[in-house]
Amino acid sequence: MRIRDDLHEWELIGVLPDGIGYGNVSARFAGTDRFAITASGTGLEFPIEAAHFCEVISFDIPQNRVICRGPLPASSESMSHGAVYAARPDAGAVIHIHDRLMYRLLRAEGAPQTPADAAFGTPEMARAVGRLAAALPPVAVIVMAGHEDGLLAFAPNSRAARDALWEIYSRSRRE
């Protein structure tokens, strides 16, 4: 919860002026394919509480289906998080954020990116994220080219994923 609140304070997770929320965090339950993720519509919540998370019990990318339990529905990006966990047994956390400066910097640097025609929350995006995650090091950041200003970081733990984003955040503010 502290990691998510850090990201909210940096305005990498929040709500757009039109009321649409952006960004989410998840953490895998050790030794399983299940994970906790910030629920849909929780971008304004600060500080975040346990009631703002749900558990993804299973997901089916080809069927575009997520089964979850908790007080609120899972984020629309749950399948992309699940695709990372499926591709990376060493991944313990996934963070999805939005930031124009970070996005532009990483695109200019040629960072790994999903196809521009893979829209957010779709099986195409989840498959693309999974393919990239499988080929990258244990701590990595992916540009979601079909999801304006969207980035996805993963790592063995939430602190390492947050720190990877912080490094890019810092560089994007200097350049």
Contacts in CASP RR format, 6 or more apart in sequence:
PFRMAT RR
TARGET T0000
AUTHOR 0000-0000-0000
METHOD contacts of the structure
MODEL  1
MRIRDDLHEWELIGVLPDGIGYGNVSARFAGTDRFAITASGTGLEFPIEA
AHFCEVISFDIPQNRVICRGPLPASSESMSHGAVYAARPDAGAVIHIHDR
LMYRLLRAEGAPQTPADAAFGTPEMARAVGRLAAALPPVAVIVMAGHEDG
LLAFAPNSRAARDALWEIYSRSRRE
1 47 0 8 1.000
1 48 0 8 1.000
1 49 0 8 1.000
1 50 0 8 1.000
3 25 0 8 1.000
3 93 0 8 1.000
3 95 0 8 1.000
3 158 0 8 1.000
3 159 0 8 1.000
3 161 0 8 1.000
3 162 0 8 1.000
4 13 0 8 1.000
4 25 0 8 1.000
4 38 0 8 1.000
4 48 0 8 1.000
5 46 0 8 1.000
5 47 0 8 1.000
5 48 0 8 1.000
6 162 0 8 1.000
7 13 0 8 1.000
7 23 0 8 1.000
7 25 0 8 1.000
7 95 0 8 1.000
7 97 0 8 1.000
7 162 0 8 1.000
7 165 0 8 1.000
8 14 0 8 1.000
8 43 0 8 1.000
8 46 0 8 1.000
8 48 0 8 1.000
9 46 0 8 1.000
10 166 0 8 1.000
10 169 0 8 1.000
11 99 0 8 1.000
12 23 0 8 1.000
12 97 0 8 1.000
12 98 0 8 1.000
12 99 0 8 1.000
12 102 0 8 1.000
12 165 0 8 1.000
12 169 0 8 1.000
13 22 0 8 1.000
13 23 0 8 1.000
13 24 0 8 1.000
13 25 0 8 1.000
13 38 0 8 1.000
13 43 0 8 1.000
13 97 0 8 1.000
13 98 0 8 1.000
14 21 0 8 1.000
14 22 0 8 1.000
14 23 0 8 1.000
14 43 0 8 1.000
14 44 0 8 1.000
15 21 0 8 1.000
15 22 0 8 1.000
15 41 0 8 1.000
15 43 0 8 1.000
15 44 0 8 1.000
16 22 0 8 1.000
21 41 0 8 1.000
21 43 0 8 1.000
21 44 0 8 1.000
22 43 0 8 1.000
22 97 0 8 1.000
22 98 0 8 1.000
23 38 0 8 1.000
23 43 0 8 1.000
23 75 0 8 1.000
23 77 0 8 1.000
23 95 0 8 1.000
23 96 0 8 1.000
23 97 0 8 1.000
23 98 0 8 1.000
24 37 0 8 1.000
24 38 0 8 1.000
24 42 0 8 1.000
24 75 0 8 1.000
24 77 0 8 1.000
24 81 0 8 1.000
24 95 0 8 1.000
24 96 0 8 1.000
25 37 0 8 1.000
25 38 0 8 1.000
25 93 0 8 1.000
25 94 0 8 1.000
25 95 0 8 1.000
25 96 0 8 1.000
25 158 0 8 1.000
26 35 0 8 1.000
26 36 0 8 1.000
26 37 0 8 1.000
26 38 0 8 1.000
26 56 0 8 1.000
26 78 0 8 1.000
26 81 0 8 1.000
26 82 0 8 1.000
26 93 0 8 1.000
26 94 0 8 1.000
26 95 0 8 1.000
27 35 0 8 1.000
27 36 0 8 1.000
27 92 0 8 1.000
27 93 0 8 1.000
27 158 0 8 1.000
28 34 0 8 1.000
28 35 0 8 1.000
28 85 0 8 1.000
28 91 0 8 1.000
28 92 0 8 1.000
28 93 0 8 1.000
29 35 0 8 1.000
29 36 0 8 1.000
29 55 0 8 1.000
30 92 0 8 1.000
33 58 0 8 1.000
33 82 0 8 1.000
33 85 0 8 1.000
33 86 0 8 1.000
34 55 0 8 1.000
34 56 0 8 1.000
34 57 0 8 1.000
34 58 0 8 1.000
35 55 0 8 1.000
35 56 0 8 1.000
35 81 0 8 1.000
35 82 0 8 1.000
35 85 0 8 1.000
35 94 0 8 1.000
36 53 0 8 1.000
36 54 0 8 1.000
36 55 0 8 1.000
36 56 0 8 1.000
37 53 0 8 1.000
37 54 0 8 1.000
37 56 0 8 1.000
37 68 0 8 1.000
37 74 0 8 1.000
37 75 0 8 1.000
37 78 0 8 1.000
37 81 0 8 1.000
38 48 0 8 1.000
38 52 0 8 1.000
38 53 0 8 1.000
38 75 0 8 1.000
39 52 0 8 1.000
39 53 0 8 1.000
39 54 0 8 1.000
39 70 0 8 1.000
39 71 0 8 1.000
39 72 0 8 1.000
39 73 0 8 1.000
39 74 0 8 1.000
39 75 0 8 1.000
40 72 0 8 1.000
40 73 0 8 1.000
40 74 0 8 1.000
40 75 0 8 1.000
40 76 0 8 1.000
41 72 0 8 1.000
42 48 0 8 1.000
42 52 0 8 1.000
42 72 0 8 1.000
45 52 0 8 1.000
51 71 0 8 1.000
51 72 0 8 1.000
52 72 0 8 1.000
53 70 0 8 1.000
54 68 0 8 1.000
54 69 0 8 1.000
54 70 0 8 1.000
54 71 0 8 1.000
54 72 0 8 1.000
54 73 0 8 1.000
54 74 0 8 1.000
55 68 0 8 1.000
55 69 0 8 1.000
55 70 0 8 1.000
56 66 0 8 1.000
56 67 0 8 1.000
56 68 0 8 1.000
56 74 0 8 1.000
56 78 0 8 1.000
56 81 0 8 1.000
56 82 0 8 1.000
57 67 0 8 1.000
57 68 0 8 1.000
57 69 0 8 1.000
58 66 0 8 1.000
58 67 0 8 1.000
59 65 0 8 1.000
59 66 0 8 1.000
59 67 0 8 1.000
59 78 0 8 1.000
59 79 0 8 1.000
59 82 0 8 1.000
60 66 0 8 1.000
61 79 0 8 1.000
61 83 0 8 1.000
61 123 0 8 1.000
61 126 0 8 1.000
61 127 0 8 1.000
62 123 0 8 1.000
64 79 0 8 1.000
64 122 0 8 1.000
64 123 0 8 1.000
66 74 0 8 1.000
66 78 0 8 1.000
66 79 0 8 1.000
68 74 0 8 1.000
68 78 0 8 1.000
75 81 0 8 1.000
75 96 0 8 1.000
76 120 0 8 1.000
76 121 0 8 1.000
77 96 0 8 1.000
77 120 0 8 1.000
77 121 0 8 1.000
77 152 0 8 1.000
79 121 0 8 1.000
79 123 0 8 1.000
79 125 0 8 1.000
79 126 0 8 1.000
80 94 0 8 1.000
80 96 0 8 1.000
80 120 0 8 1.000
80 121 0 8 1.000
80 125 0 8 1.000
80 126 0 8 1.000
80 129 0 8 1.000
80 130 0 8 1.000
80 144 0 8 1.000
80 152 0 8 1.000
81 94 0 8 1.000
81 96 0 8 1.000
82 94 0 8 1.000
82 126 0 8 1.000
83 126 0 8 1.000
83 127 0 8 1.000
83 129 0 8 1.000
83 130 0 8 1.000
83 133 0 8 1.000
84 91 0 8 1.000
84 94 0 8 1.000
84 129 0 8 1.000
84 130 0 8 1.000
84 133 0 8 1.000
84 152 0 8 1.000
84 154 0 8 1.000
85 91 0 8 1.000
85 92 0 8 1.000
85 94 0 8 1.000
86 130 0 8 1.000
87 130 0 8 1.000
87 131 0 8 1.000
87 133 0 8 1.000
87 134 0 8 1.000
88 133 0 8 1.000
88 134 0 8 1.000
88 138 0 8 1.000
88 154 0 8 1.000
90 138 0 8 1.000
90 156 0 8 1.000
91 133 0 8 1.000
91 138 0 8 1.000
91 154 0 8 1.000
91 155 0 8 1.000
91 156 0 8 1.000
92 154 0 8 1.000
92 155 0 8 1.000
92 156 0 8 1.000
92 157 0 8 1.000
92 158 0 8 1.000
93 154 0 8 1.000
93 155 0 8 1.000
93 156 0 8 1.000
93 157 0 8 1.000
93 158 0 8 1.000
93 160 0 8 1.000
93 161 0 8 1.000
94 152 0 8 1.000
94 153 0 8 1.000
94 154 0 8 1.000
94 161 0 8 1.000
95 152 0 8 1.000
95 153 0 8 1.000
95 154 0 8 1.000
95 158 0 8 1.000
95 161 0 8 1.000
95 162 0 8 1.000
95 165 0 8 1.000
96 144 0 8 1.000
96 150 0 8 1.000
96 151 0 8 1.000
96 152 0 8 1.000
96 153 0 8 1.000
97 150 0 8 1.000
97 151 0 8 1.000
97 153 0 8 1.000
97 165 0 8 1.000
98 148 0 8 1.000
98 149 0 8 1.000
98 150 0 8 1.000
98 151 0 8 1.000
99 149 0 8 1.000
99 150 0 8 1.000
99 151 0 8 1.000
99 169 0 8 1.000
99 172 0 8 1.000
100 149 0 8 1.000
101 172 0 8 1.000
101 173 0 8 1.000
102 149 0 8 1.000
102 151 0 8 1.000
102 165 0 8 1.000
102 168 0 8 1.000
102 169 0 8 1.000
102 172 0 8 1.000
103 143 0 8 1.000
103 148 0 8 1.000
103 149 0 8 1.000
103 150 0 8 1.000
103 151 0 8 1.000
104 172 0 8 1.000
105 168 0 8 1.000
105 171 0 8 1.000
105 172 0 8 1.000
105 175 0 8 1.000
106 113 0 8 1.000
106 141 0 8 1.000
106 143 0 8 1.000
106 151 0 8 1.000
106 168 0 8 1.000
107 113 0 8 1.000
107 143 0 8 1.000
107 145 0 8 1.000
111 141 0 8 1.000
111 142 0 8 1.000
111 143 0 8 1.000
112 132 0 8 1.000
112 135 0 8 1.000
112 136 0 8 1.000
112 140 0 8 1.000
112 142 0 8 1.000
112 143 0 8 1.000
113 132 0 8 1.000
113 142 0 8 1.000
113 143 0 8 1.000
113 144 0 8 1.000
113 145 0 8 1.000
114 125 0 8 1.000
114 128 0 8 1.000
114 129 0 8 1.000
114 132 0 8 1.000
114 142 0 8 1.000
114 143 0 8 1.000
114 144 0 8 1.000
114 145 0 8 1.000
114 146 0 8 1.000
114 147 0 8 1.000
115 124 0 8 1.000
115 128 0 8 1.000
115 145 0 8 1.000
115 146 0 8 1.000
116 145 0 8 1.000
116 146 0 8 1.000
117 124 0 8 1.000
117 146 0 8 1.000
118 124 0 8 1.000
118 125 0 8 1.000
118 127 0 8 1.000
118 128 0 8 1.000
118 144 0 8 1.000
118 145 0 8 1.000
118 146 0 8 1.000
119 125 0 8 1.000
119 146 0 8 1.000
119 147 0 8 1.000
120 144 0 8 1.000
120 146 0 8 1.000
120 147 0 8 1.000
120 150 0 8 1.000
125 144 0 8 1.000
125 146 0 8 1.000
125 147 0 8 1.000
129 142 0 8 1.000
129 144 0 8 1.000
129 152 0 8 1.000
132 142 0 8 1.000
133 140 0 8 1.000
133 142 0 8 1.000
133 154 0 8 1.000
136 142 0 8 1.000
138 155 0 8 1.000
138 156 0 8 1.000
139 153 0 8 1.000
139 154 0 8 1.000
139 155 0 8 1.000
139 156 0 8 1.000
139 160 0 8 1.000
139 161 0 8 1.000
139 164 0 8 1.000
140 153 0 8 1.000
140 154 0 8 1.000
140 155 0 8 1.000
140 164 0 8 1.000
141 151 0 8 1.000
141 152 0 8 1.000
141 153 0 8 1.000
141 164 0 8 1.000
141 165 0 8 1.000
141 168 0 8 1.000
142 151 0 8 1.000
142 152 0 8 1.000
142 153 0 8 1.000
142 154 0 8 1.000
143 150 0 8 1.000
143 151 0 8 1.000
144 150 0 8 1.000
144 151 0 8 1.000
144 152 0 8 1.000
151 165 0 8 1.000
151 168 0 8 1.000
153 161 0 8 1.000
153 162 0 8 1.000
153 164 0 8 1.000
153 165 0 8 1.000
154 161 0 8 1.000
155 161 0 8 1.000
155 164 0 8 1.000
END
